[in-house]
Amino acid sequence: MWTRQHKKRKSGALIVPAIAAAFLSYFGYHAFQGEFGIYASYAFDERIEVLEAELEAVRQRRRDLEHRVALLRDGTLEKDMLDEHARRALNLAHENEIVIYRTRRN
């Protein structure tokens, strides 16, 4: 019968801690730098602020347009709005009026 005798290696005791350290460092890195990590959440918050400001501007523009449309509805038709709308559509002005051209905002 053969017997083998060998020394115990000290490196065997380091394998499990090395694997655990690699595992923790991988997930730790992605917790900070990953697509949904801590630093990405700061970028998401900044993007949310920009988009909310843009949304509020669009909502204000819509309220303005709804107000202008309400002034053109039947029953509440204002002469000034009708006059302004007709002049713009027909591209007309009176002889004694000064016309100031502006660029249209979308």
C-alpha positions in Angstrom: 0.0 0.0 0.0 1.3 3.3 -1.0 1.1 6.2 1.3 1.7 9.8 0.4 2.8 12.3 2.8 2.8 15.9 1.9 3.0 19.2 3.7 0.0 21.3 4.3 0.0 24.3 2.1 -0.7 27.7 3.6 -2.1 29.0 0.3 -5.2 26.8 0.8 -6.4 29.0 3.7 -6.3 32.0 1.4 -8.5 30.7 -1.4 -11.9 31.3 0.2 -11.0 34.9 1.4 -9.6 35.7 -2.0 -12.7 34.6 -3.8 -14.9 36.5 -1.3 -12.8 39.6 -1.8 -13.1 39.4 -5.6 -16.9 38.8 -5.3 -17.4 41.7 -2.9 -15.2 44.1 -5.0 -17.1 43.2 -8.2 -20.5 43.9 -6.7 -19.1 47.0 -4.8 -17.8 48.5 -8.0 -21.1 48.0 -9.7 -23.0 49.4 -6.8 -21.2 52.7 -7.3 -20.3 52.8 -11.0 -23.0 50.5 -12.6 -25.9 51.4 -14.8 -28.2 51.8 -11.8 -25.5 52.6 -9.2 -25.2 55.5 -6.8 -23.5 57.8 -9.3 -26.1 57.0 -11.9 -28.9 57.9 -9.5 -27.4 61.4 -9.3 -27.5 61.7 -13.1 -31.1 60.4 -13.1 -32.0 63.1 -10.5 -30.5 65.8 -12.7 -32.3 64.5 -15.8 -35.5 64.5 -13.8 -35.1 68.1 -12.9 -34.4 69.1 -16.5 -37.4 67.2 -17.8 -39.7 68.5 -15.2 -38.7 72.1 -16.1 -39.4 71.3 -19.8 -42.7 69.7 -18.9 -43.8 72.8 -17.0 -42.9 75.0 -20.0 -44.9 72.8 -22.3 -47.8 72.8 -19.8 -47.7 76.6 -19.7 -47.6 76.8 -23.5 -50.6 74.5 -23.6 -52.6 76.6 -21.1 -51.8 79.7 -23.2 -53.0 78.0 -26.3 -56.2 76.7 -24.6 -56.9 80.2 -23.4 -56.5 81.6 -26.9 -58.8 78.8 -28.3 -61.4 79.5 -25.6 -61.5 83.1 -26.8 -62.3 82.0 -30.3 -65.2 79.7 -29.4 -68.8 80.5 -30.3 -70.7 82.5 -27.7 -67.5 84.0 -26.2 -66.0 85.3 -29.4 -64.0 88.5 -28.8 -63.7 91.0 -31.5 -60.0 91.7 -30.9 -59.1 88.0 -31.2 -61.2 87.6 -34.3 -59.6 90.7 -35.8 -56.1 89.5 -35.0 -56.8 86.0 -36.3 -58.3 87.3 -39.5 -55.5 89.7 -40.2 -52.9 87.0 -39.6 -54.7 84.5 -41.8 -55.3 87.0 -44.7 -52.0 88.9 -44.2 -53.8 92.3 -44.2 -53.4 95.6 -42.3 -55.0 99.0 -42.4 -53.2 101.9 -44.2 -52.4 103.8 -41.0 -51.1 100.8 -39.0 -47.5 99.9 -38.3 -46.8 96.2 -38.8 -44.0 94.5 -36.8 -43.0 91.1 -38.0 -42.0 88.5 -35.5 -40.8 84.9 -35.9 -43.3 82.3 -35.0 -42.7 80.2 -31.9 -43.7 76.5 -32.2 
